[in-house]
């Protein structure tokens, strides 16, 4: 089987859907290849039930289609999934599902991208050819669990946060959450809310130093993003940090210290997001969630921490992030991605490589960044010589 088109998009998540929609609006033929049996599989299969968008809906909508006017300001998981399904239908996006891309390489003779994908249903290898290739598999392609001495000896439940739904099955059990980003803090809250005996590792796994991160509320972030339209970033950062200090106080004794740079400047420079508190801090301060130092090693059901304390756990949830997998299938390409499968160029020039290669969803800027990438790619391809339209 061989299919030829103008643009091949690898990945049917929000980045792939947004890119396909922008191309469809311009009448540029494209094919979306998705390894799962549905679009937006991360949202549909690998997110916990309590999840809501942490930014107001106007900062999370994809190009050319707003959220419904009656949607809540902070859209819950199910509402966002419905929005994505409506988006797919509205722009007549038809991903080809259950296609595992095994290789993608550029043919210098024909000046086209050759993509080999395995049909997970039939086992057949399929050939796709296009003038342009968009990598939309994103930064969160595969869950990452750190190497911890003795982890294999643990006999209880151990999972990455992408497999966590809710804490219903963990009532009265001792559960350790490793990781203090948004997922870790929210999962810890959910577990404690289900009456699990919850602990969270906040301090750095490499050192016993406190984690430097801003802890804000979603209302603070929304307020700050509105101010950024009219006020310089440094003044907005100062205002938001002042509000955080007033509300949360000194969090250093819990392992959380504020970075020197403000939350919006830090997000723009490094992609590091602030932690959006959903009630976790209140549970930490009351003792319902116990804060523990870095994990040193695991010995069966016991975990030894950097301060020498050992504690027994029934389950562990690793909210330790994700990694890109693009380097496992994108062959002989050096213009766009580094060895870790992330863009070599810094924003805002991260999205374009050589030979008609692009990426969407790799800017560490969430859905807002995805939308910008998709629009940039479609505009760039629209003015490329050799492009064909319907």
Residue, then its C-alpha position, 0 to 999 in steps of 0.5 A: x500500500x502506498x499513499x501520496x499527499x502534500x503533508x504527512x502529520x505524525x500524531x493525532x493529539x491536539x497538535x496534529x489536529x490543529x495542524x490538520x485543521x489549519x491546512x484544511x482551511x487553506x485547502x492543503x491535502x494532508x494525512x494524519x497518522x495516529x498510533x492509537x485507536x482514537x484521536x487525543x489518546x493522551x487526554x482520553x486514555x492517560x489522564x486522571x479523572x479530576x483533571x481540568x484545564x489550568x488556563x482559562x478557555x480563551x487561552x486553550x482553544x485551537x485555531x479557527x474554533x472557540x469553545x462554546x459560549x456556555x463552557x466553564x472558564x476552566x474546562x474539565x477533562x470531559x469538556x475538553x475531549x468533547x471540544x476536540x471531537x467537535x473540532x475534528x468533525x468541524x474541520x473534516x479531519x480523518x486520522x488514520x488510526x492504529x498506525x505505528x510509524x516505524x521510520x521517516x526519511x527524506x529522499x534527496x532525489x525525489x525531495x519527498x518524505x518517505x514514511x513507513x507505518x505498521x498497521x497495528x490491526x493487520x500487521x502490514x507495513x504501509x508506505x506514505x509519501x509527502x512533500x512535507x512532514x509534521x512531527x506532532x507526537x509532542x513532548x509527552x509521547x512516553x511516560x518517564x520513570x527515573x532509575x531508582x535502586x531496588x525499584x524492581x523489588x517492590x511488590x506493590x502497585x507502581x505506575x506512571x501518572x499517565x495510568x492513574x485515574x483516581x484514588x478510589x482503589x487506594x482508600x486507607x492504603x499508604x501511597x507515595x507520589x514521586x514528583x511535585x509538578x502539576x500532575x504530582x500535586x493534583x494526584x496527591x490531592x486526589x489520593x488524600x481526598x479518597x482517604x489514602x495515606x498519602x505522601x509526596x516527594x517534593x525535594x529533588x531526586x538528585x539532591x536534598x535541595x528544595x524544588x524551586x517552583x512558583x505555586x499559584x492558583x488558576x485565578x492568579x494565572x488568569x489575572x496575570x495573563x490578562x495583565x500581560x496584554x497591558x503591563x510589562x512582564x516584570x511588573x506582572x510577575x511582581x504582582x502575582x508573586x506578591x499575591x502568592x506570598x500573601x496567600x500561601x506564605x513561606x513554603x520552604x519548610x515543605x520543600x518548595x522555594x520560589x525561583x529568582x525569576x518570575x513565573x511568566x518570565x520563567x515560562x517564556x524562557x524555559x517552558x517551566x510552568x508554575x504549579x497550580x494549587x488545587x487544594x494540595x497545600x492546605x492538605x500538606x499544611x494540615x498534615x493530611x499529605x506528608x512531605x518526604x525528602x528524596x528517594x534513596x533506594x527501594x527495598x521490597x515494600x520499603x522506601x529509604x529516603x535521603x534522611x535515612x528514614x524507611x517507610x512501607x508503601x502499598x503503592x507508588x505513583x510516578x508523576x515524573x514527566x514524559x519524554x519525546x520518542x521522535x528519535x526512535x523513528x525519524x532517521x538521519x535528521x539533524x536540522x530540527x531535533x536534538x538527541x533528546x528529541x526536542x527542538x534544537x532552536x529556541x522559541x519562536x524559531x523551534x518549529x521549522x527544520x530543513x527539507x519541509x520538516x516541521x514540528x508542532x507541540x514541542x514549545x513547552x507552551x501548552x495549547x496556546x503554543x500548539x495553536x501558534x505552531x499549527x498556524x505558522x506551519x500552515x502559513x509557511x507551507x501555503x507559500x512554499x513552491x511545489x505545493x499542491x492544493x485540492 
